[in-house]
Amino acid sequence: MSQTTPDHFKASPSSSPPAPKMLSVPGGTLPQKPQLLIVDDDPEHVELTAEALERDGYRIDTATSGGEGLKKIDCGDYDLIITDLKLGDMSGLEILKGAKLRHHDSEVVVVTGFG
């Protein structure tokens, strides 16, 4: 039995990583670390994840509910959104759908602690 990969999971042959955003500084520009949004209804997990990523220089924004996350997505320009699959008020898949409708270029990672 042969399986084929659906088109929406295939990489486009012309796709290449986006150029890094640049930060203007006196005397020129520097690459700017990506802006990330972390959405999780566990405040402790949000804090630990944010702290770890901030130590690596990433610019972090957080939300502790799906509704708050969607509001921030409406107002922000995120390179990457990391969301829990099981949120108290909605599914992380709703965050994924909302993010892709608003910002086609944003990447979304859905994580879960459930098996």
DSSP file with accessible surface (Angstrom, degrees, kcal/mol):
  #  RESIDUE AA STRUCTURE BP1 BP2  ACC     N-H-->O    O-->H-N    N-H-->O    O-->H-N    TCO  KAPPA ALPHA  PHI   PSI    X-CA   Y-CA   Z-CA
    1    1 A M              0   0  215      0, 0.0     2,-0.4     0, 0.0     0, 0.0   0.000 360.0 360.0 360.0 121.8    0.0    0.0    0.0
    2    2 A S        -     0   0  111      2,-0.0     2,-0.4     0, 0.0     0, 0.0  -0.760 360.0-159.0 -95.7 134.8    1.5    3.3   -1.1
    3    3 A Q        -     0   0  160     -2,-0.4     2,-0.3     2,-0.0     0, 0.0  -0.911   2.7-157.0-112.8 142.1    0.9    6.5    0.8
    4    4 A T        -     0   0  121     -2,-0.4     3,-0.0     0, 0.0    -2,-0.0  -0.871  21.7-115.8-114.6 151.8    1.4    9.9   -0.6
    5    5 A T        -     0   0   78     -2,-0.3     5,-0.1     1,-0.1    -2,-0.0  -0.726  35.2-113.9 -85.6 127.5    2.0   13.1    1.3
    6    6 A P    >>  -     0   0   62      0, 0.0     3,-1.9     0, 0.0     4,-0.5  -0.280  26.2-116.1 -58.2 147.4   -0.8   15.7    1.0
    7    7 A D  G >4 S+     0   0  129      1,-0.3     3,-1.3     2,-0.2    -2,-0.0   0.833 112.1  62.6 -55.5 -36.8    0.2   18.8   -0.8
    8    8 A H  G 34 S+     0   0  148      1,-0.3    -1,-0.3     3,-0.0    -3,-0.0   0.639 104.8  48.8 -71.4  -7.5   -0.3   21.1    2.2
    9    9 A F  G <4 S+     0   0  148     -3,-1.9     2,-0.3     2,-0.1    -1,-0.3   0.508  92.1  97.1-102.1  -6.2    2.5   19.1    4.0
   10   10 A K  S << S-     0   0  115     -3,-1.3     2,-0.3    -4,-0.5    -3,-0.0  -0.623  77.4-119.7 -85.4 141.2    5.0   19.3    1.2
   11   11 A A        -     0   0   90     -2,-0.3    -2,-0.1     1,-0.1    -1,-0.1  -0.574  28.5-115.8 -76.8 138.7    7.7   21.9    1.2
   12   12 A S    >   -     0   0   59     -2,-0.3     3,-1.7     1,-0.1    -1,-0.1  -0.568  17.3-133.2 -71.9 134.5    7.6   24.3   -1.8
   13   13 A P  T 3  S+     0   0  137      0, 0.0    -1,-0.1     0, 0.0    -2,-0.0   0.806 107.2  47.6 -61.9 -25.9   10.7   23.9   -3.9
   14   14 A S  T 3  S+     0   0  103      2,-0.0     2,-0.2    -3,-0.0    -2,-0.0   0.463  86.4 114.0 -92.8  -0.9   11.1   27.7   -4.0
   15   15 A S    <   +     0   0   75     -3,-1.7    -4,-0.0     3,-0.0     0, 0.0  -0.508  38.4 170.0 -75.5 136.5   10.6   28.2   -0.3
   16   16 A S        -     0   0   95     -2,-0.2     3,-0.1     3,-0.0    -2,-0.0  -0.952  44.8 -79.7-137.4 157.8   13.6   29.4    1.6
   17   17 A P        -     0   0  114      0, 0.0     2,-0.0     0, 0.0     0, 0.0  -0.303  56.0-104.9 -58.4 142.1   13.9   30.7    5.2
   18   18 A P        -     0   0  119      0, 0.0     3,-0.1     0, 0.0    -3,-0.0  -0.325  39.0 -99.7 -66.5 150.5   12.8   34.3    5.5
   19   19 A A        -     0   0   87      1,-0.1     3,-0.1    -3,-0.1    -3,-0.0  -0.418  47.6 -99.0 -66.2 143.5   15.5   36.9    5.9
   20   20 A P        -     0   0   85      0, 0.0     2,-0.1     0, 0.0    -1,-0.1  -0.357  38.3-107.2 -64.8 145.9   16.0   37.9    9.5
   21   21 A K        -     0   0   68     11,-0.5    11,-3.7    -3,-0.1     2,-0.4  -0.465  37.5-132.7 -68.4 145.6   14.3   41.1   10.6
   22   22 A M  E     -A   31   0A  94      9,-0.2     2,-0.5    -2,-0.1    -1,-0.1  -0.829   8.1-147.3-108.9 143.5   16.8   43.9   11.1
   23   23 A L  E     -A   30   0A  79      7,-3.6     7,-2.4    -2,-0.4     2,-0.4  -0.928  20.2-129.5-108.4 123.7   17.1   46.3   14.0
   24   24 A S  E     +A   29   0A 104     -2,-0.5     5,-0.2     5,-0.2     3,-0.0  -0.617  36.0 166.2 -76.2 129.5   18.3   49.8   13.3
   25   25 A V  E >   -A   28   0A  50      3,-2.8     3,-2.3    -2,-0.4    -2,-0.0  -0.932  49.8 -73.7-135.2 158.6   21.2   50.9   15.5
   26   26 A P  T 3  S+     0   0  136      0, 0.0     3,-0.0     0, 0.0     0, 0.0  -0.329 122.4  18.9 -54.7 127.1   23.5   53.9   15.2
   27   27 A G  T 3  S-     0   0   93      1,-0.1     2,-0.3    -3,-0.0    -3,-0.0   0.523 132.8 -38.3  91.0   4.2   26.0   53.1   12.5
   28   28 A G  E <  S-A   25   0A  39     -3,-2.3    -3,-2.8     2,-0.0     2,-0.3  -0.997  76.6 -57.1 151.0-151.5   23.9   50.3   10.8
   29   29 A T  E     -A   24   0A  77     -2,-0.3    -5,-0.2    -5,-0.2    -7,-0.0  -0.940  30.3-157.9-134.5 155.2   21.6   47.4   11.4
   30   30 A L  E     -A   23   0A  94     -7,-2.4    -7,-3.6    -2,-0.3     2,-0.1  -0.956  36.0 -95.7-127.5 149.1   21.8   44.2   13.4
   31   31 A P  E     -A   22   0A  92      0, 0.0     2,-0.4     0, 0.0    -9,-0.2  -0.415  41.2-138.3 -62.3 139.5   19.8   41.0   12.9
   32   32 A Q        -     0   0   51    -11,-3.7   -11,-0.5    -2,-0.1     3,-0.1  -0.859  15.7-116.4-103.6 133.7   16.8   41.0   15.3
   33   33 A K        -     0   0   93     -2,-0.4    24,-0.1    24,-0.2    25,-0.0  -0.345  45.4 -90.3 -63.2 149.1   15.8   37.9   17.2
   34   34 A P        -     0   0   48      0, 0.0    25,-1.8     0, 0.0     2,-0.5  -0.201  34.1-118.9 -61.6 152.0   12.4   36.6   16.3
   35   35 A Q  E     -b   59   0B  36     42,-0.2    44,-2.2    23,-0.2    45,-1.6  -0.827  35.7-167.6 -92.3 123.8    9.3   37.7   18.2
   36   36 A L  E     -bc  60  80B   5     23,-3.2    25,-2.1    -2,-0.5     2,-0.4  -0.887  15.2-156.8-116.2 147.5    7.6   34.7   19.9
   37   37 A L  E     -bc  61  81B   0     43,-2.1    45,-3.1    -2,-0.3     2,-0.5  -0.991   8.1-160.5-119.6 128.4    4.2   34.3   21.6
   38   38 A I  E     -bc  62  82B   4     23,-2.3    25,-2.3    -2,-0.4     2,-0.5  -0.947   7.1-171.9-109.3 123.2    3.7   31.5   24.1
   39   39 A V  E     +bc  63  83B   1     43,-3.2    45,-2.2    -2,-0.5     2,-0.3  -0.965  24.4 135.7-119.0 116.9    0.1   30.5   24.8
   40   40 A D        -     0   0    9     23,-2.1     6,-0.1    -2,-0.5    47,-0.1  -0.958  50.6-139.3-158.4 139.9   -0.5   28.1   27.7
   41   41 A D  S    S+     0   0   67     -2,-0.3    23,-0.1    45,-0.3     3,-0.1   0.459  87.9  84.9 -84.0   3.2   -3.1   28.0   30.5
   42   42 A D     >  -     0   0   78      1,-0.2     4,-2.3     2,-0.0     3,-0.4  -0.870  65.1-163.8-102.9 100.5   -0.4   26.9   32.9
   43   43 A P  H  > S+     0   0   82      0, 0.0     4,-2.5     0, 0.0     5,-0.2   0.845  87.8  54.6 -55.9 -34.8    1.2   30.1   34.1
   44   44 A E  H  > S+     0   0  135      2,-0.2     4,-2.5     1,-0.2     5,-0.2   0.923 108.8  47.6 -66.3 -41.7    4.2   28.3   35.5
   45   45 A H  H  > S+     0   0   75     -3,-0.4     4,-2.5     2,-0.2     5,-0.3   0.908 111.6  51.4 -64.8 -41.5    4.9   26.6   32.2
   46   46 A V  H  X S+     0   0    7     -4,-2.3     4,-2.8     2,-0.2     5,-0.2   0.945 111.8  47.0 -58.7 -47.4    4.5   29.9   30.4
   47   47 A E  H  X S+     0   0  115     -4,-2.5     4,-2.7     1,-0.2    -2,-0.2   0.927 113.2  47.1 -63.7 -45.2    7.0   31.5   32.8
   48   48 A L  H  X S+     0   0   97     -4,-2.5     4,-2.1     2,-0.2    -1,-0.2   0.922 115.1  45.9 -64.3 -43.2    9.6   28.7   32.5
   49   49 A T  H  X S+     0   0   31     -4,-2.5     4,-2.3    -5,-0.2     5,-0.2   0.929 113.6  49.4 -65.1 -45.2    9.4   28.6   28.7
   50   50 A A  H  X S+     0   0    9     -4,-2.8     4,-2.8    -5,-0.3     5,-0.2   0.925 110.7  49.9 -61.0 -45.2    9.6   32.4   28.4
   51   51 A E  H  X S+     0   0   76     -4,-2.7     4,-1.9    -5,-0.2    -1,-0.2   0.918 110.7  49.5 -61.3 -43.4   12.6   32.6   30.7
   52   52 A A  H  X S+     0   0   38     -4,-2.1     4,-0.8    -5,-0.2    -1,-0.2   0.922 115.1  43.1 -63.2 -43.4   14.5   29.9   28.8
   53   53 A L  H  <>S+     0   0   37     -4,-2.3     5,-2.0     1,-0.2     3,-0.5   0.868 110.4  55.3 -73.2 -34.8   13.9   31.6   25.4
   54   54 A E  H ><5S+     0   0  104     -4,-2.8     3,-2.1     1,-0.2    -1,-0.2   0.876 100.5  60.3 -64.4 -35.5   14.6   35.1   26.7
   55   55 A R  H 3<5S+     0   0  184     -4,-1.9    -1,-0.2     1,-0.3    -2,-0.2   0.814 103.1  52.5 -61.4 -28.5   18.0   33.8   27.9
   56   56 A D  T 3<5S-     0   0  103     -4,-0.8    -1,-0.3    -3,-0.5    -2,-0.2   0.358 127.0-103.7 -87.5   3.9   18.7   33.0   24.3
   57   57 A G  T < 5S+     0   0   39     -3,-2.1   -24,-0.2     1,-0.3    -3,-0.2   0.490  70.1 146.8  93.7   2.4   17.8   36.5   23.3
   58   58 A Y      < -     0   0   75     -5,-2.0     2,-0.6    -8,-0.1    -1,-0.3  -0.433  52.0-120.6 -73.0 148.5   14.3   35.9   21.8
   59   59 A R  E     -b   35   0B  73    -25,-1.8   -23,-3.2    -2,-0.1     2,-0.4  -0.816  39.2-161.9 -89.0 122.2   11.7   38.5   22.2
   60   60 A I  E     +b   36   0B  26     -2,-0.6     2,-0.3   -25,-0.2   -23,-0.2  -0.873  23.1 177.2-118.8 138.9    8.8   36.9   24.1
   61   61 A D  E     -b   37   0B  46    -25,-2.1   -23,-2.3    -2,-0.4     2,-0.3  -0.953  19.0-157.1-127.8 150.9    5.2   37.7   24.7
   62   62 A T  E     -b   38   0B  47     -2,-0.3     2,-0.3   -25,-0.2   -23,-0.2  -0.917  15.2-172.7-132.3 157.2    2.9   35.4   26.7
   63   63 A A  E     -b   39   0B   0    -25,-2.3   -23,-2.1    -2,-0.3    -2,-0.0  -0.984  13.2-158.9-145.4 138.9   -0.8   34.6   27.1
   64   64 A T  S    S+     0   0   63     -2,-0.3     2,-0.3   -25,-0.2   -25,-0.1   0.164  78.2  37.7-107.0  18.2   -2.4   32.4   29.7
   65   65 A S  S  > S-     0   0   35      1,-0.1     4,-2.3    22,-0.1     5,-0.1  -0.973  80.9-116.1-155.5 159.9   -5.6   31.7   27.8
   66   66 A G  H  > S+     0   0    0     -2,-0.3     4,-2.7     2,-0.2     5,-0.2   0.913 115.5  52.7 -63.6 -41.4   -6.6   31.1   24.2
   67   67 A G  H  > S+     0   0   24      1,-0.2     4,-2.0     2,-0.2    -1,-0.2   0.920 110.5  46.7 -61.0 -44.1   -8.7   34.2   24.1
   68   68 A E  H  > S+     0   0   65      1,-0.2     4,-2.2     2,-0.2    -1,-0.2   0.908 111.3  53.5 -64.2 -40.0   -5.8   36.3   25.3
   69   69 A G  H  X S+     0   0    0     -4,-2.3     4,-2.4     1,-0.2    -2,-0.2   0.927 108.0  48.8 -60.8 -45.6   -3.6   34.7   22.8
   70   70 A L  H  X S+     0   0   32     -4,-2.7     4,-2.3     2,-0.2    -1,-0.2   0.887 109.6  52.9 -63.9 -37.4   -5.9   35.5   19.9
   71   71 A K  H  X S+     0   0  155     -4,-2.0     4,-1.4     2,-0.2    -1,-0.2   0.920 110.8  46.9 -62.2 -41.8   -6.1   39.1   21.0
   72   72 A K  H  X S+     0   0   52     -4,-2.2     4,-2.2     1,-0.2    -2,-0.2   0.884 109.9  53.1 -69.0 -35.9   -2.3   39.4   21.1
   73   73 A I  H  < S+     0   0    0     -4,-2.4    -1,-0.2     1,-0.2    -2,-0.2   0.898 106.6  54.0 -63.4 -38.8   -2.2   37.7   17.7
   74   74 A D  H  < S+     0   0   91     -4,-2.3    -1,-0.2     1,-0.2    -2,-0.2   0.863 119.6  32.9 -60.5 -37.1   -4.6   40.4   16.4
   75   75 A C  H  < S+     0   0  121     -4,-1.4    -2,-0.2    -5,-0.1    -1,-0.2   0.644 114.1  63.7 -96.0 -18.5   -2.3   43.2   17.7
   76   76 A G     <  -     0   0   20     -4,-2.2     2,-0.5    -5,-0.1     0, 0.0  -0.535  66.6-134.3-111.0 173.1    1.1   41.7   17.2
   77   77 A D        -     0   0   99     -2,-0.2     2,-0.4   -41,-0.0   -42,-0.2  -0.886  34.4-177.4-125.5  94.1    3.5   40.4   14.5
   78   78 A Y        -     0   0   10     -2,-0.5   -42,-0.2    -5,-0.1     3,-0.1  -0.796  27.2-162.9-102.8 137.5    4.9   37.1   15.7
   79   79 A D  S    S+     0   0   50    -44,-2.2    28,-2.3    -2,-0.4     2,-0.4   0.832  85.5  16.9 -78.9 -35.8    7.4   35.0   13.9
   80   80 A L  E     -cd  36 107B  45    -45,-1.6   -43,-2.1    26,-0.2     2,-0.5  -0.999  62.6-163.7-142.7 135.6    6.6   32.0   16.0
   81   81 A I  E     -cd  37 108B   0     26,-2.5    28,-2.9    -2,-0.4     2,-0.5  -0.987   6.3-165.6-119.9 124.5    3.6   31.1   18.2
   82   82 A I  E     +cd  38 109B  31    -45,-3.1   -43,-3.2    -2,-0.5     2,-0.4  -0.958  18.0 174.5-110.1 120.5    4.0   28.2   20.6
   83   83 A T  E     -cd  39 110B   0     26,-2.8    28,-2.7    -2,-0.5   -43,-0.2  -0.968  32.2-120.5-131.2 145.1    0.6   27.0   22.0
   84   84 A D  E     - d   0 111B  17    -45,-2.2    28,-0.2    -2,-0.4     3,-0.2  -0.501  22.1-134.6 -72.6 147.4   -0.5   24.2   24.2
   85   85 A L  S    S+     0   0   52     26,-2.5     7,-3.1     1,-0.2     2,-0.9   0.923  94.7  50.5 -69.9 -43.0   -3.0   21.8   22.5
   86   86 A K  B    S+E   91   0C 114     25,-0.3   -45,-0.3     5,-0.2     2,-0.3  -0.820  70.7 168.4-106.2 100.6   -5.4   21.7   25.5
   87   87 A L        -     0   0   16      3,-1.3   -22,-0.1    -2,-0.9     5,-0.0  -0.737  43.2-117.1-102.9 158.7   -6.2   25.2   26.8
   88   88 A G  S    S+     0   0   69     -2,-0.3    -1,-0.1     1,-0.2     3,-0.1   0.863 111.1  29.7 -64.3 -35.3   -9.0   25.9   29.3
   89   89 A D  S    S-     0   0   83      1,-0.2     2,-0.3    -3,-0.0    -1,-0.2   0.566 130.9  -9.0-105.8 -11.5  -11.1   28.0   26.9
   90   90 A M  S    S-     0   0   37     -5,-0.0    -3,-1.3    -3,-0.0     2,-0.2  -0.977  76.9 -81.0-168.0 177.5  -10.3   26.6   23.5
   91   91 A S  B >>  -E   86   0C  36     -2,-0.3     3,-1.2    -5,-0.2     4,-1.1  -0.620  31.3-124.5 -90.8 149.5   -8.0   24.2   21.6
   92   92 A G  H 3> S+     0   0    0     -7,-3.1     4,-2.4     1,-0.3    -7,-0.1   0.765 112.4  67.1 -61.1 -23.5   -4.5   25.0   20.5
   93   93 A L  H 3> S+     0   0   96     -8,-0.4     4,-2.5     1,-0.2    -1,-0.3   0.831  96.1  54.0 -67.1 -30.1   -5.8   24.1   17.0
   94   94 A E  H <> S+     0   0  101     -3,-1.2     4,-2.7     2,-0.2    -1,-0.2   0.859 107.2  50.8 -69.1 -34.5   -8.1   27.1   17.2
   95   95 A I  H  X S+     0   0    0     -4,-1.1     4,-2.9     2,-0.2     5,-0.2   0.934 110.2  50.4 -64.6 -44.6   -5.0   29.2   17.9
   96   96 A L  H  X S+     0   0   58     -4,-2.4     4,-2.4     2,-0.2    -2,-0.2   0.951 113.2  44.6 -57.7 -49.6   -3.3   27.7   14.9
   97   97 A K  H  X S+     0   0  147     -4,-2.5     4,-2.1     1,-0.2    -2,-0.2   0.935 114.8  48.3 -62.6 -46.3   -6.2   28.4   12.7
   98   98 A G  H  X S+     0   0    5     -4,-2.7     4,-1.8     1,-0.2     5,-0.2   0.901 111.8  49.8 -62.4 -40.1   -6.6   32.0   14.0
   99   99 A A  H  X S+     0   0    0     -4,-2.9     4,-3.3     1,-0.2     7,-0.3   0.924 111.2  48.1 -65.6 -43.2   -2.9   32.7   13.6
  100  100 A K  H  < S+     0   0   69     -4,-2.4    -1,-0.2    -5,-0.2    -2,-0.2   0.845 110.9  51.6 -69.8 -30.4   -2.8   31.4   10.0
  101  101 A L  H  < S+     0   0  116     -4,-2.1     3,-0.2    -5,-0.2    -1,-0.2   0.874 120.7  33.8 -70.2 -35.1   -5.9   33.5    9.1
  102  102 A R  H  < S+     0   0   97     -4,-1.8     2,-0.4     1,-0.3    -2,-0.2   0.846 133.3  20.8 -89.0 -39.6   -4.4   36.7   10.5
  103  103 A H    ><  -     0   0   43     -4,-3.3     3,-1.5    -5,-0.2    -1,-0.3  -0.801  59.9-173.9-137.4  93.0   -0.7   36.2    9.8
  104  104 A H  T 3  S+     0   0  144     -2,-0.4    -1,-0.1     1,-0.3    -4,-0.1   0.780  85.8  54.5 -59.6 -29.0    0.1   33.7    7.0
  105  105 A D  T 3  S+     0   0  149      2,-0.1    -1,-0.3    -5,-0.0     2,-0.2   0.615  82.9 104.4 -84.8 -13.2    3.9   34.0    7.6
  106  106 A S    <   -     0   0    2     -3,-1.5     2,-0.3    -7,-0.3   -26,-0.2  -0.499  65.3-139.7 -70.2 136.1    3.7   33.1   11.3
  107  107 A E  E     -d   80   0B 121    -28,-2.3   -26,-2.5    -2,-0.2     2,-0.4  -0.730  16.0-156.3 -91.5 146.3    4.9   29.6   12.2
  108  108 A V  E     -d   81   0B  25     -2,-0.3     2,-0.5   -28,-0.2   -26,-0.2  -0.991   9.4-167.1-128.8 131.2    2.9   27.8   14.9
  109  109 A V  E     -d   82   0B  68    -28,-2.9   -26,-2.8    -2,-0.4     2,-0.5  -0.981   8.3-159.1-115.3 124.5    4.0   24.9   17.1
  110  110 A V  E     -d   83   0B  50     -2,-0.5     2,-0.3   -28,-0.2   -26,-0.2  -0.929  16.2-179.2-105.3 123.1    1.3   23.0   19.0
  111  111 A V  E     -d   84   0B  57    -28,-2.7   -26,-2.5    -2,-0.5     2,-0.3  -0.808   6.5-171.4-118.9 159.8    2.6   21.1   22.0
  112  112 A T        -     0   0   65     -2,-0.3   -28,-0.0   -28,-0.2    -2,-0.0  -0.994  27.7-153.3-150.2 149.9    0.9   18.9   24.5
  113  113 A G  S    S+     0   0   80     -2,-0.3     2,-0.3   -27,-0.1    -1,-0.1   0.388  76.5  93.0 -96.7  -1.1    1.8   17.2   27.8
  114  114 A F              0   0  129      1,-0.1    -2,-0.1     0, 0.0   -29,-0.0  -0.714 360.0 360.0 -95.4 144.3   -0.9   14.5   27.1
  115  115 A G              0   0  131     -2,-0.3    -1,-0.1     0, 0.0    -2,-0.0   0.789 360.0 360.0 -80.5 360.0    0.1   11.2   25.4
